Every structure is written in C-alpha cells, then in structure tokens.
Amino acid sequence: MKIEEIKNPKFIKKLSSKELTTLSKDIREFLIDKISKTGGHLSSNLGIVELTIALHKVFDTPKDKIIFDVSHQSYVHKILTGRAKYFDTLRQFNGLSGFQKMSESPHDAYEAGHSSTSLSAALGLALGRDMNKEKNNVIAVIGDGSISNGLCYEALNQIGDLQTKLIIILNDNNMSISESVGALHNHLDKLRNKNNYKLAKNKTKKILSKFPKIYNVVRNIKQSIKKLYVKEGFIFEELGIDYYGPINGHDYNDLITYLTLAKKSNGPVLIHVITEKGKGYKFAENDKTGVWHGVSSFDKVTGKIISSNDSNKTSWSEIISDSIIRLMNEDIIVITPAMETGSKLTKFKNMYPKNFIDTGIAEEHALILANALSLEHKIPFVSIYSSFLQRGYDEIVHDIARMNSHVIIGIDRSGIVGEDGETHQGLFDITFLLPIPNIIISCPKDSIEATNLLKTAIQASSPFCIRYSRNKIEYKKGEIKKIPIGSWEQITKGKDATLITYGDFVNESLEIIEKLKQDNIEVELVNARFIKPIDTLYFNKIQKKNKPIFVYEESMKIGSLGSYLNTISNKNIITYGVEDTFVKQGSRKEILIHLHLDPESIYNNIKKELKR
Ligand SMILES: Cc1ncc(C[n+]2csc(CCOP(=O)(O)OP(=O)(O)O)c2C)c(N)n1
C-alpha cells in the first residue's frame, strides 16, 4: 500500500494477519528510505513497527491515549495517524517533529523528548479521565532504558498504590542508546532469556485455548497465566501492577491477545514486550554501540553514513573526551548518564574501564554519585547534555555547590542543538547556573582553550562547569597550561565599542568585527571564557572606556551573562541572546537567522546602535 496515503489508523481494524505483516514490511521500507535522507531515530522505530500497529488495531486514538516515552520511537504512530506525507521534512526547520507533538495531531496525547515521563503522564491522564467520568484507555509505551530512571519509580509507586486503570507497555529491546546497564536490566534479562520466554508462550497458549470466551473470564485467565511464569518477587507485581510477559513484540497474535486482555483490566497492567532494535535493517540490527539509534543521512544499500563536508573537523565532545585522556590521572572518574556514544566516551571507557561509570538514564543520581566520589578524593567528570542537566538542578544546588565539592561538569550540547528541537536546546544552563554560589562556569572558544580549561578544572577545588556545543571545530593541540580562574581574554582591540562573547561565538564574531572595521568602526572583542566568576578588573576597564558594550550569547537572554553584567554595571549593556521563547528545530544556522542571532544580524544591529 502507499504509505503516504494513510489518513488515519481506522483501516487497520479490518486487516488480516497477512495484511498486517505486509503493512509492517512497507512501513519498514518507508522508514529506511525516508530516514536515510533526513536522518533520525531509525533503530527504535524499526523495532516498534508491529507493536505500534497492534496498539492501533486494539485501541482507538485519539479517544484512547498513547504516550510514547521520549517519543523518539513515535514515527510509526505518526505514519498511521496521517503524517507519512510530511516525512521528507522530518526534524527540519518548520517540518515534522521527531517527537510527539500535540499541535501536529489530535492522536498525540502528550509531548516529550526527555525520557521517563510517560508513567507519571499516563497516571495524570488516567486520574483526569476518572474525575471526568470518562472511559478511554491510557497506554504508556516505555523502553527498558527509560524505565530505569528514578522518575518511573515515583510514578510506579503511586500507580501501584492507587490501582488506577492504565496500561504500561515495557518495550524491551535490551538496549538503551548503547547497551542497557543496571540491576533492573539484569532482572529483565533473566525474564527475557529464551527458555523462559518460550515456556511462557507455550503455557499461555494452552491456557488461552482452555478459555475460548476469554473476554468474559479475563480475571481468571490473568491469575492463571500470572501464576505460571511470573517470578516471585518480580518488581512490578510486588508494587501491585499486573505483569504479563515476556511476549514477542513482532508477533501479531501475541500482541493483539495481550493488548486486548489489558484493555479489559480494571487496574494497572504492565505488558513486557520483547522487540529487536533495528529490526529489518541488518546494519541497525547488529549495532551494539548506538550509532543507528539517532543517525544522520546514510546510503541505505551500503549502510554507509554520509559524513558532512566538515569531516576535517572534530566535535566538541570528542575534543573534551580526548583531552581527558591526555590529562588522565588515576583519580579521574568519568560518569555518563547513558550518553557514552553521543558524548564520545567509548575510547575512554575502553582505555580506563575502572574509571568509567555509566549510570543509565539517571542524571540526578549521576550528580550525587559524583559529589560523593569527590568526598572520597576522586575527581569526577560528569559528562551531561545541557538540556538533561535541567534534571539535576537540585543536586547541583543542594549537594555539589552547597558542599563546594570538586566536581567537574562537562555541559555537552549547550546552545542550539538543531534537529532535536525544543526539548533538547541547551539554552537554559547559564540562566540556571549563574545564581548558584561557589560554581565556576567556563566556555572555551577553541580546542586549545578547552584542554586548558579542563586542566584548570582538574586542579581546582570547587564545582567547575565547562560548557561546549554540538558543533564541530578544528582540533588544534598546544602546550597545556592552566588558565587563571575568572580571566577574560582580549581578541581584538577597538576604541569605539566592546563586544563580549564566549564559546563558538568568539570566532564567529571575528566576521562581525571585520565588517565593522570596513565601516570604520573599531570594536574590541572579548572572550569571556569564564561566565562566572567574571573578570572584574577587565570589565571595569571596559566600563571606563565609556563606549557602548554589547554581549552576544547563545543562551536565553533572561539570566544571561549580559543580564548579569547589567545588574552590576551602571552602563546600559545591550545583550543579544534568545528572547523569552522555546526554540524550535532546524539547523543551527537556520535557527540563528530566525532568532536574529546570526553574525550578519548582529553586525547590522551593532552598526545601527553605533550610528545613533
Ligand atoms: C532525561 C534524558 N536523558 C537522556 C536522554 C537521551 N536518550 C534518548 S533515547 C535514550 C535511550 C532510550 O532507551 P529505551 O528507553 O530503551 O528506548 P529504545 O530507544 O531502546 O527503544 C536516551 C538515553 C533523554 N532523551 N532524556
């Protein structure tokens, strides 16, 4: 069938098993074809094709509400709810979102991007339904990686207690982005092992055959099935949530039988569904490192990932992790909350396995773990994406900063992140970190400064953040030396005005300075490599010039360096930063132009201000 012509999921109700299988095949081909051009979350979506189709066969959206955790795996749902025709614009500026979006479709019951929110959201929607005396189903689909996050235990704790009717589908593909970690993962592993799985399947079939009118005797069946293969002490059952499984997530009979059973339940139910990440595309099926989890465009025949034309450049993540290797000592402990691949830490892990900790998706835990390690005289380096650091705010304030611990936080993906859009933009970290006492916030302009800041951080004694973006830059290596904490650097001299900036904007501002020079305007460019503490001596000198001061930042304007400088200065400092809005998806370049934060716009604005 023509996938682009699907308008809504109603047609699925009438499909036979054979037709469902054909539909899965067509959808997989469609996904591989489209994602090979746009990039996107390939593996998770290939793995969830049958499960999503079965969900739409058994349930009726939008009346029934399906919440996909993270929602990076909601592409099949998007296709079935009439959005296949927009897939050429996936994750692009003004295009189809890579996550569930309520503004895109009434079939999207919730929104996410960050993990492990689906169970709390499902409980909220289910309680609201009951208060409104409605009858719809609420279904949360969550992966084995995401269910390891602490937020889920807060939700499960209440779901099991309240006994509210809702369905949790545990989509277990034995992988997070890279391989799943942790004791819960080990526990699921036991349940997942083949013998147990086959045994369960055969016994279930036997029981179901004894109960032909299954829907009238659901409760009995449930009890009988449960007794057969649920291990005593299994966590979900102990919490009061009916557990079914594991079942084959690529088998329509199993899926439809159990989803129908769950639909009839009056309390909380969890169905443990085993799927294969990347199913149907051999390169993704064999992936153990996570490169096919979120992939850029690729050649679908050879599986070769198409590298951008900046292949002579290196990502900030790689520069930072390589710098750690260069500066390594036995006390340094690198901690990642499930982002080994994205943060380019695999080489470090292989070289220093004893100094590497993957906590799973557990940002809050990772930060307190780091804090306590520092009390044991270790030097923890927590590598964390800016937007996920939002999860760890209290841990930074209450633990790390208040105890003034020597914890280094590598804030990866700060600034505009591009195609992941609103939920992933790294635009809030400066605003939320600046008011915290004791904390040092730095942002290197290039690779040499990055290594030097890391050396400074390793030898410091306070919480030390190093902020870097998702961009790629030239990786230059130089002599490694400490940088005085709180020192700024003059990049160009200029008598007419001062432009203060940091990070990638330092080099990008050179273009602005050059253009202004051609207009006979000489602007001093300052690299504020420390956003906190600031270089008070240098800043006083700048103020004494009595010339306009501009601050240019890839950060929210409220609470930015510029807004802070304004509070301590009697000069009118003009800040160019992100206005009070959530920033959508698109390439960094498109977004900067859209926000009037590209070098051309800044040049025009400064010129206008100076000509007043
Ligand atoms: C709070 C948070 N931390 C990290 C991530 C990055 N992330 C996106 S998907 C993912 C793995 C999810 O694994 P799982 O739930 O098993 O789903 P799968 O992709 O395997 O289907 C991670 C770590 C995130 N989205 N949110």
PDBQT file of the ligand as one rigid body, heavy atoms in Angstrom, charges set to zero:
ROOT
HETATM    1  C1  LIG A 701      16.451  12.651  30.545  1.00  0.00    +0.000 C 
HETATM    2  C2  LIG A 701      17.035  12.069  29.286  1.00  0.00    +0.000 A 
HETATM    3  N1  LIG A 701      18.295  11.557  29.299  1.00  0.00    +0.000 NA
HETATM    4  C3  LIG A 701      18.821  11.045  28.178  1.00  0.00    +0.000 A 
HETATM    5  C4  LIG A 701      18.111  11.027  27.011  1.00  0.00    +0.000 A 
HETATM    6  C5  LIG A 701      18.748  10.527  25.724  1.00  0.00    +0.000 C 
HETATM    7  N2  LIG A 701      18.069   9.315  25.242  1.00  0.00    +0.000 N 
HETATM    8  C6  LIG A 701      17.140   9.350  24.283  1.00  0.00    +0.000 A 
HETATM    9  S1  LIG A 701      16.528   7.849  23.912  1.00  0.00    +0.000 SA
HETATM   10  C7  LIG A 701      17.558   7.120  25.008  1.00  0.00    +0.000 A 
HETATM   11  C8  LIG A 701      17.567   5.629  25.160  1.00  0.00    +0.000 C 
HETATM   12  C9  LIG A 701      16.236   5.124  25.476  1.00  0.00    +0.000 C 
HETATM   13  O1  LIG A 701      16.310   3.737  25.555  1.00  0.00    +0.000 OA
HETATM   14  P1  LIG A 701      14.998   2.909  25.643  1.00  0.00    +0.000 P 
HETATM   15  O2  LIG A 701      14.052   3.547  26.572  1.00  0.00    +0.000 OA
HETATM   16  O3  LIG A 701      15.372   1.511  25.920  1.00  0.00    +0.000 OA
HETATM   17  O4  LIG A 701      14.358   3.064  24.202  1.00  0.00    +0.000 OA
HETATM   18  P2  LIG A 701      14.843   2.461  22.798  1.00  0.00    +0.000 P 
HETATM   19  O5  LIG A 701      15.410   3.604  22.034  1.00  0.00    +0.000 OA
HETATM   20  O6  LIG A 701      15.839   1.374  23.056  1.00  0.00    +0.000 OA
HETATM   21  O7  LIG A 701      13.616   1.963  22.162  1.00  0.00    +0.000 OA
HETATM   22  C10 LIG A 701      18.356   8.059  25.674  1.00  0.00    +0.000 A 
HETATM   23  C11 LIG A 701      19.374   7.739  26.680  1.00  0.00    +0.000 C 
HETATM   24  C12 LIG A 701      16.818  11.588  27.038  1.00  0.00    +0.000 A 
HETATM   25  N3  LIG A 701      16.070  11.655  25.936  1.00  0.00    +0.000 N 
HETATM   26  N4  LIG A 701      16.313  12.085  28.168  1.00  0.00    +0.000 NA
ENDROOT
TORSDOF 0
